Amino acid sequence: MASEDLFLRSDTEKGETSPDLRLRSEADKESSSSSSSSISISSSSSSSSLSISSSSSSSSSSSLSSSSSSVSSSSSSSSLSSSSSCSNDPEIDYTRGDYEVLPLNDANLETSFTCPEYYDVQIDDNIYVSQLANNENVIFLFKRQNDNNTDNITIDWIGKTDLSPITSTVYLQIYNQDLASWETKDSDNTTLADIEFILTSTISINVEDYYDVSYWVAWRVYQGV
């Protein structure tokens, strides 16, 4: 396998107006309402490996990099972002890793985001967090807690990889708590290597199936071997 970088990133929400819990990678730069709460995650990397925070030029490795991702709700709570309290923010939890077999559940991955990495994925600014893998799946897992289980869920992700999705598809998935399984909501198999692209999805039906008992939502982006 050629080496790859998948860059996942998330911009902060700047006044989201839609009544959604948003899991997304880029901020709404034209929004005007301040009534929603938002979450943002972003990461990036210029490495040529399958990673969020490391790089490799080896032909047997791949790199997935995160530039930005965010989650917001339609509730009247104040705006939240990953920069407010870094990795100690009790309402966000980002992890990453490389796995031979994709995890079946939404348990945290092997490597937690560091404080600087939370900042790195806060906005769409070409700063990335990367995850390196050698002939394994590279995965970013993002979790955000809402204050209810009725808000719609919108996911927007911006990233790139140095292994073209034409060669290895990049997937966006959300965890269905009711079925205890991952569901693919979007994918890319047409973008060239090292070119940013967006994965997006909106869930407005049976949204309660995607919240756990504490109102956490989990989603992931991964590129396979």
Residue, then its C-alpha position, 0 to 999 in steps of 0.5 A: m500500500a502507498s503511504e497516506d495521510l487522511f486529514l480530518r478537521s473541524d471548524t468552530e460553529k459561529g452562530e449555527t441556526s439549524p435545530d441540529l446536534r451537529l457533528r461536523s468538520e467545518a464552521d458555518k462561517e455565514s451563520s448569524s444565530s447564537s442560540s445553538s451550542s456547538i462542538s468543533i474538532s479539527s486536525s491536520s498533518s502534512s505527513s505521508s502516513l496513515s495518521i493524525s499526528s505522525s508522518s511516514s514516507s514508507s510505502s507500506s504505511s498510510s496516514l489519515s489527518s484530521s483538519s476539523s470536525s464539530v458538533s452542535s445542538s439546537s438547544s438554547s445553551s451557550s456556544l461551546s468549542s474545543s478551545s474552551s477547556c481543551s481536552n478537559d472539556p467534559e462534553i467532548d472526547y476525541t481519540r484516534g488509532d490504527y487497527e487491523v480490524l475495525p472496532l465494532n463498538d464506540a469505545n475510545l481508541e488507543t490514543s487520546f487527543t492531547c491539548p494541542e491537538y484539540y486546538d489544532v482541530q478547532i478551525d479549518d486552518n490547514i493545521y492537522v492532526s495525523q494518525l499513522a498506520n502500517n497496513e491497518n485501518v486508520i481511525f478518528l473517533f469523535k464524541r460529543q455530549n448533548d443535553n437531549n436526545t431529540d436534536n437532529i444530527t448533522i455531520d460535516w468533516i473536512g480532511k485529506t489523505d496522502l493515499s487517494p480515496i480512489t485507491s482506498t475509500v474514506y468513510l464517515q460513520i455514526y454509531n447507532q446505540d439502539l442497534a449497537s452497530w456502525e452505520t456508513k453515512d457518507s464516503d469518498n472514492t473519487t478525490l486525489a491524494d493530498i486534496e481536501f474533501i468533505l464528508t457530510s450527513t444529516i440525521s433527522i429520523n429516529v435521532e434518539d437511536y444515535y444518543d446513548v443514555s447520557y446523550w453522547v453521540a459518537w462518529r468516526v472517519y476511517q480509511g481502510v487498508 
